[in-house]
Amino acid sequence: MASGKGYTIGRRDLLTRTVPACAMAWLGLCKLQSVGICDGAPQQQGQQQQGQHKFDVPKELTMSERQRTERENGAFIRFIKTLKEELGEDEIIRLLNIYSADFGRAIGEMQAERMPDTSFKTFVSQFRPPRYSSILTHEVVEDTEKAFGLRVTECCIAEVFHAAGVGGAIGHAAVCNMDYYWPTAFNPNLKMERTRTLMQGHDHCNHRYVDTA
């Protein structure tokens, strides 16, 4: 238990209160824009808008995709490591699976509200290269009216989690698990099938989206 002046916070409460903010960090603004949740174009870097406070003026930053991913995930990874020490690996995996499932559903529901329709074609269109090409090396291996398959041979997020020592089952629970709940929340007839992930140590991810209608 974490205690302070006049209050006590349980370990599970700490997780449920803190993970949402951490998860938004790893998801990142670019990913939110790519799934249609953030509208509008970003401001031009370094240009101050009229009436804009100096603290809010974007600065020009030059960094690699790996560096950006490390920065966005840093707090989340440190949090996972802390909770692992406090709760143990099995419990942190269980809790991260619960949260990431809920997060995936939230993304699917928000996206469904913003897309022109919730068809299978519309959903899978977002995964066609070059979308996500800055953080993935992927190719389309199946493309029919009812099935869409991707083979992912490189994932920047998986590499960052592995380098930080939180890949495998923990990284899958924190990041990859949401992929199962996202399409079904977008359209109840859609589902994802997958038997391999880079996060879990396989040589590729085999995402396959299916329209069951």
N, C-alpha and C positions, 0 to 999 in steps of 0.2 A: 504494500500500500504506500502511496505517496502522500505525505501529510504536510500541512502548512498551518497558517494562522486561522483557526476556526473551520477548516475543511479537511476532508479526506477523500482522495480519489482512488478508486479501485483500478487495478491494472487493466481490466477489460474496458472500463470507462475511458482510461487513457488512450487505448487503441482506437475506440470508436469515435472519440472526440478529435483525435489528431490525424488519423489516416486520410480522411477526405481531403484535407489541404495538401498532404504529401502526395496523394494520388494525382491531384491536379498538377503538381510539379512535374511528375514523370510524363503525364499525358502531353503537357506542353501546349503553348498557344498555336504552334504550327499544326499539330495534330487536330486540335479543335477546329481550326479553320478548314482542314482537309476533309473533315466529316460533316462540314456544313453547320457547325454549331455557333461559330463566331462569324458574324456578318461584317461586311465592309473591309476595305483594304487598310493595311497598317499605315501609320503616318510615315512620311519620309524621314529617315533617320537624321538627327541633328538639326531639324528645322523646327523652330519654336512657333506654335500657333498663337494668334492674338489672344491675350488674356490667360495664356497657359503659364503655370508656375514653373520655375526653373527646375524643380525636382521632378517634374513630369515630362521634361523634354527628352526624347529618345537620343541615346548616344550611339555613335558608330562603334560597333564591336566586331573585331575580326577573330573568329575562332572556327575550328573545324567542327564537323558534325559530331565527332566523338567527344570533343571538349564540351559542346553544348549539351549533349546527352548526359555527360558526367555531372555537369552543373545542375541540370534540371532534376536529376535523380539523387543527388548527393544527400539531401536532407532525408528523403524517403529511405535510402539505404542505411543511413545511420540509425534511423528510427527502427527499422527492421532488426538490425543487429542488437539494439538495446532491448527490444521486446523479446528477442530470441533468448537472451541471457536471463531475462526475468521469467519467461513463461515456458521456455523449452521449444524445440523445433516443431514437434507435433502440434502444439497448441497454436503457435504463430502461423503455421500453414493452414490450420483449420479456420482461424479468424480471417486471414488474408483471402482465403477462398470465398468466405461469406461476403466480405466487403467487395472484392473484385467482381463477383457475380452481380451484386446490386449495382455496382458502378457500370457494368456492361449493359444492364437493363436500362439504366438512366440515359446512357448515350444513345441506345437504339430508339428509345421513346422520344428524346429530344430531336433526333435526326428525322424521325418519321413525321414530326410536326413541321419540319422545315423543307423537306423534299417535295417536289411536285407530285409524287405518288410513292407508294410503298411496294412497287413491283420488284420482282427478283432482278430484272435487268437494271433497274435504277440502283439497287443496293450494291450489286457486284461491280458496277461501273467505277466506283471509287477505288477499287483495288487494281485496276488495270495500269500497268506501267505506262508512263513514268511516275504515276502517283506513288508516293512513299519511297521513291528511288533514292532520296537523300539518306534514308536510314535503313533501307533494305536492298538486297540484290535478289530480285525475284522475277519469275517468268510464269506466264499463263500456260498450263499444261492440259487444261480441259475447258471447253467453252461451248456449251449447248444451251438450249432454252431452259433446261431444268438443273443443270449442274455447271459449276465454275470452279476450277482447281488452280491453285497456285503452288509453286515450288519455290521456297525461300532458302537460299544458300548462305546468306549473310544477314545478320540483324545487329545493328549497332547497340540496341538496348540490351540484347542478350549478352553481347560481348562486354558491355559495361558492368552488368550484374555479375557475370562470371569473374571478371577481374577484381571485383569488390568482395568476392567470396560468398555471394548470396544468389548464385545461380541454382540450377537443379530444381528441386521441388519447391523451394521457397520462392525463387524467381518466377516460376510458373504460376504459383498461387497469387503472387503480387501483381503480375503483368498479364500473362498469357490466358489465364482462366476467364477473363472477361470476354474473350473472343467467342465463347460458346453462347453467351447470353445476349450479345449485341444483335445478331440477325433476327432472333426470335422476338425480341422486343420491338424491332423495326416492323416485322410482319410475322405473325404466329405460324405461317406456313413455311418459313425459312429456318434452316438449321445449318450448323457447321459440323463437319466431321474432320477429325485430325488424329493421327496416331504417332506423329513424330514432331519434336520441336528442337530447335537449336538450344533453347534455354535449358532443356532437360539433358542435353549432351549428345543429341543425335546430329547427323551430318546435314540435315535440312529440316524445314517445316513443311508439312504437306496439308495445307489448308484446302478444304473442299466444301463449298457452299452448295446447298441443295434446296430446290423448291419442291416441297412435298405435296403441293396442291394438285 
